[in-house]
């Protein structure tokens, strides 16, 4: 096809989106409290309405990795992946029901405060390093997404695109704090929704209706979600089995909404309103799944448009992640401004995730690294340090984008592999802390290290030693046809069931482990970490091991503690007060120290005692 360049209206629209995003940062830098306290800068004064918090959660996790990666995934490998969206809301329910009540009572700005209280400082440091690394890797991929799009459709140097995206995110995050992040996320979500619906409507009309699009994809075999019997397998080497997608989808959403710093920060920024929390997480689950379904449909539309001329086969593009921007320019390049609006949606998806990541990392480093070394730091100084950390993280992410550029695999799969490698062991630690009172500090440390090593070995080993993946048929028969009417005489690519035999490509020896699907890496990592943490806890158990304050355990577990083994019940301190740790301290005071690890809370995040959350439910 050749490169199609943006027109000046396209550049204007992209520029307006970036300028308005940066402008929101300037607005909150010079209004209200002017971001002079950590409570305002990192938690938006703990008074945000449910609407911007909901929009921010959706925009944060609906990143460019999904908008770019999922249509390419559907185009290349079929639609069976949409089964995961059926089960993902279950993960949100699990997070809201079992994890968030414990963490919200704990308070603070860092989710890892719970780990320090439950297990002590050592494992907290391990998890902080792993969690920060995971977030940095995600953000580097997120930055690379829009840069990839711009490079594909405008010819702009990819590093110039990276710096542009990162620069805007740095401006409004550093200047405006979490308030700016939440409201820019809201704006960006509106743009994302608008961009998706424009492509859906225009694409369906261009494809002569959904019926014709559906038929072309059915002939090519891409509607494989209609053949569930083909994917009923417990073999972990099957890339997308229904069982694997169900378990993975549930785990991913339970992790990102229940044990993720980005979600926790927004939870703490929300007004203390039980109804608001249910609204936030209910709408987030529904909308995120809807985004997945719409992105899948876009993948079907893109194939129907390119069924006679695959742009990957003709080298028009070099990655399936470029299929979406390539399609936009090919279909709408003659309409001034419209491609710019569509690509602004990808910009917006990246900006929201990137700014949220920088804010979260700043909160973690300030609370868990800086303040323990400088306990007498004033709140004004702490706020300045937070801004410096956010600025530094933005610069570091630009450097780490080199990693994303050289990964060599799809953005969508890479992001899921990284999430499974590091997220599973951390999720297991939080889960064992809340539900397994028998697990002690040494058991948790050994379980985390072994589980993380196992997941990293499988996850990154699979990226380096990539397994065989069946690709549905494409065609180049119509690439040189200039008369559109002649295309009707060409046959669409037809799927031959006899070619479906992934088992014949499975490897033997040690490499058979690298054939494991990414959908099983995370869940199996959680299982390995949890089992080993229990085993090592029994091995290292001592009679004088500190008992666990009940505020650190799930109220659902406590209500059924009579069903637990006696050795587990003996580990629980039932005399612990529910409000002892959950209440914020008054300014200048230290946080109460108890349990299996000590801590000191941030003085700037104090609230009136009337705001203490003493209920055991949200």
Secondary structure, DSSP 4 states (H G I P E B T S, - for coil): ----PPPHHHHHHHHHHHHHHHHHHHHHHSSTTTT-SHHHHHHGGG-B-HHHHHHHHHHHHS-HHHHHHHHHHHHHH-SGGGGHHHHHHHHHHHIIIIIHHHHHHH-SS-THHHHHHHH-HHHHHHHHHHHHHHHHHHHHHHHHHHHHHHHHHH---HHHHHHHHHHHHHHHHHHHHHHHHHHHHHHHHHHHHHHHHHHHHHHHHHTT-HHHHHHHHHHHT--GGG-GGGG----TTSTT-HHHHHHHHHHHHHHHHHS-HHHHHHHHHB-S-HHHHHHHHHHHHHHHHHHHHHHHHHHHHHHHHTTTS-TTTTTS-SSGGGHHHHHHHHHHTTSTTHHHHHHHHHHHHHHHHHHHHHHHHHHHHIIIIIHHH-TT--HHHHHHHHHHHHHHHHHHHHHHHHHHHT--S-HHHHHHHHHHHHHHHHHHHHHHHHH-TT--HHHHHHHHHHHHHHHHHHHHHHHHSPPP--------TTTT---GGGGGGSPPP---GGG--GGGG---GGGGGGGS-HHHHHHHHHHHHHHHHHHHHHHT--TTPPPEEGGGS-HHHHTTGGGS-HHHHTTEETT--SSTTTSPPPTTPPPP-BTTB-----GGG---GGG----S--
